[in-house]
Each structure stands twice: as C-alpha cells, then as structure tokens.
Amino acid sequence: MDFSQLAGFAAVSITLAMTPGADWAYCISSGLRSRRVTPSVAGLCTGYLFHTALIVAGLAALIAASPGLLTGLTLAGAAYLLWLGISTMRSWRGAGFTDGITTPVPAAEGQPEPSAETGSGSGGSVALAVRAPVRSRRAVERREFLKGLGTSGTNPKALLLYLALIPQFVDPAAALALPLQSLVLGLSHFGVSVLVYTLVALGARRLLRSRPAAARAVTLASGILMVCVALVLLGERLLLLA
C-alpha cells in the first residue's frame, strides 16, 4: 500500500462518515439525552470493528453471497432500527440533557454531609445511597453502548459498504498481505468514525443546550430518520425477493 491509496481511502472514509444517516441520528439523540457521549460513540464504532473483523476473516463475502444470511441480517437490522427510531420519537417531548440519574440533594444547613463509608445503621444506608447512582449510571452507559453497537453492527448496508469499498484500495502486489491491508483500512475508517461521531454528538449538545424547542424537534427528526432507514432496508430486501 502506498500513500496515494491511503489518501484516497481516507477521503472516501471521511465523506461517508460525514454523510447523515442512522449513525448520525443516534449520535445526535445521544448527545441530547446522555451526560456522556462516549458509550454511544464507542458502541457505534465497535460495530465497524465487527465488520472489519468479518472482512479480514473472509466471512463478509460469504454473508453477501448467501441470500438467506443477508436477508436475515437485513431483517434484524431493520427491526432494530425501527424499534430504536420509534423509541426516540416517543421520547421527543422530554428531550433534554440528563441521563436518568438523580442528582444527590445537598445536606441542609446544620446537618452532616453524607459519608461514603460503610458501616452499621444509618451509615450503611448512606453508603448504599451513594453507590446506587454509580451503579445506575453504569447501567445507563452500558445500554447506550449496546444500542450503538446494534445500530451499526446489524446494519447490512455498512457490511456491504465495507465489502464493496475496501477491496478497491488493497494492492495484491504489495508486500503487506491482503488481510492485513484490509485490517489497516478498516481501522482507519474506525478512527475517522470515532472523530466524526464524537464531534456530531458534542456539537448537537452544544448547539441545542439552550434551545429546548429545537432539541425536541431534532430528537423527533432523528427518530423519523431511523424509521425511514429501516423501511428502506425492508423495501429493498422485499424488492429483491419479489
């Protein structure tokens, strides 16, 4: 692989990552919904690592050549996006910047501050009260990660895009083996996606933080976009099967 190949792939990769779609919709809704966007972005980009692993292992071509497997993946991806889109649309009225974790109320004047130390009696209760929000926050972040992973990992268009795009930039005559070249290109797109999706999520939060009406409208539009992508996936597959 030479610099011109990497530069050409980088240009295509950046263009694809900056094209609005289901990933963008999820990033925006996450930026408006969660305190931290890292779990959501990490989940989305882990899905691309999954597709890269399939390409390197040669399984992506097998899936693409098997109508049954591809249909199953399409139906699963469309159903997931449909569910996620409807869930996002239903939450548009409450669009905001909380993660569902209750912020501890400061102690009243004259009362001792809560302690995190464990112990018997009321001390043990305070310790449990301190640890409970931490566990809840971790559960929320885990859900956000899995939602992102499902959004990109079950998207057949992402898999087929990898299958159609990466082979165009590998060089059979290069000293580096073809699987390793595919791995380098896949990881390059992963890095581009991490940067772009993080900026999208943080940008949505910063621009809409003081605009609740706009935040609700964007959340609703994000849900509608996910539903539309799901319906397009289903429609294309039904046309191929007809």
N, C-alpha and C positions, 0 to 999 in steps of 0.2 A: 504494500500500500504506500502511495506517495502522498505528498501534501495536497495536491490538487484533488485527489479522491476524497480525502478527509474534509477539505474545504467545501467541496460540492455537497457532500453528505450533510455537513453542518448547516449549510444554507437551507437545504430541504428540511432538515430536522427542526430548525428554528421556525420556518414557515408553518410547518404542521403543528408545532406546539402552540403557536400564536393564533391558530385558527379556532374560533369559538365553536364549542361542541358540548357534549355531555360532560367532559372533564372540566371545562371552564365553568359550566353551570354548577357542578358540585363544588368547585373551589370557591365560587362567589357565595353560594349558600352557606358554606362552611365558614367563610370569613365573616358573615353576618350573624352566625349562630354560635360559634365557639370562641372561647377565650384564646385558645392556641390553635393555629392552623397546621402545625407540624404533623400531628397524627393523620389528618386528612390528606395532606400532600404526600406524606410517606406511604399511605395506603395506595393512592393513585399510582405513584411511581413504582411501587413494588409490583403492581400488575404488569408494568412494562418489563421489569426484570423477569417475570414469569414468561412473558412472550419471548424475551431474548433467550432464555433457557430452552424453550421449545425449538427455536430456530437453530441454536447450536447443537442440540441433540438430534436434529433432523425430524422431530415429531410434528413440526408445523406443516411441513409438506404432506405428511401422512394425514393429518386432520383435514387439510384443504382438499385432498384427493378423495376423501371419504364423505359422500353426501350425507350419510346418516350422522356421523360425528359432527359435521359442520352445522347441520340442521339442529341437532341437539344443543350445540353451543350457542347458536343464534337465538333459539327459543329461550334458553336460560338467561342469556344476556339481555334480551328484550324484556322478559318478565321482570328481571331485577331492576332495570332502568325504569320500567313502568311503575313499579312499586315505589321506588325512590322518588320519582317525579311527582307522583300523587301525594306522597308523604310531605314533600317540600311545598307543594301547592296548598295543602291543608294547613300548613304552619305559617302561611304568609302574613296573616293578621298579627301574629305575635313576633314578627321578625325583630331581632334585637342583637345584643352583644353579650349574652350570658350563656353559660354552659350548663345551666340547670343545677348548679351547686349553690346552696345557700351560704351567704357570707356571714361569718360569726358576728353577733352583735356585741359591741364593746361593753365591758362591765360598767355598771352605773357608778357614779361618784361615791366613794366611800366603801365600795365593795372590792374585794381582792380580784386581781386578774386571774382567769382560768389558767391552770397549770397543766402541762402535757405529761407530767409524771404520773405513773400508775400507782395505785395504792388501794386501800380498802375504803369502803363507804363512799362518800361523795367524790373523793379524789379519783377513784376508779371510774366513776361515771363521767367525770370531766375528761379523763383520758380517752374514753370511748367516744365522747362527743368530738374531741379533736381529731381522732383518727378516722371517724366516719366520713367527713367531707373528702379526705385524701383518697379513701377507697372509692368513693363515688366519682371523684374526678378521674381516677384511673379507669374506671369502668366506662365513663363517657368517652375518654380518649381512645380506648380500645374499640368501642363501637364506631367512632369516626374513622379509625384506621381500617376496620373491616368493610365499612361502606365504600371507602375509596378503593380498596382492593377489589371489591366486587364490581365497581363501576368500570374500571379499566381491565381487570383480569378476565371478566366474562364478555367483553366486547369483541365480537368476531371481526369487526372491521379493523380493530387495532392489530389483531393477529394477521389478518390478510394483508394489511398495510406493511407490516414487518416482512412478510413473506414476499411481497412484490417489490419492496424498496431496497432492502439490504443486499440481495443478490446483485443488484445493478452496480454496487460500489465495491464488490470484492474482486480481487485480481487472482485468477488461478495461477498466474506465473510468478506471483510474489513469493518471497521466502517464507512468509508467515502462513501457516496452514489456514484453510478456508474457515473452519470452525472458530479459530482464534480471531480472524478478521471480522467474522460476524459478531463475536463477543465484543470486540472493541467498538464496533459501530453501534451495537445495542446499548452498551454502557454510555456511549456518547449521547445518544438520544435520551437516556435516563437522566444524565446530568443536565441537559437542556430543559427537560420537563420539570425537574426539581426547581430550577431557577425561575422558569416562566410561571409555573403554577403557584409558587410562593408569592411572586410579585402580584399575580392576579388576586389571590386571596387577601393579601395585605392591602392592596390598592382598593379593593371593594370595601374593606373595613374602614380605611382612612377617608375615602371619598363620601361614604354614606353614613358615617358615625353620627353626624349631626343632622341627618336628613331622614327621619323615620319613615315618611311617606315614600320617598324614593327607595329606601331599603325594603319596604314591603313590596313595592312594585317589582324591584329586581328579583326578590325571592320568588314571587309568583311567576315571573318570566323564566327564571331558572328551572322551576318545576315543569312549566309548559314545554321548555326546550327538551328536557329529559324524556317527557312523554312523547314528543314528536319524534325524537331519535328512536325510541322503542318501536313506535308504529312504523317508521320507515324500515327498520330492520325486519319486522314481521312481514311488511308488504313485499319487500324484495325477495324474501325467502319463499313466500306463497306464490309469487310470480314464477320463480324458478321451478317450483314443484308442480305448477299447473301444466 
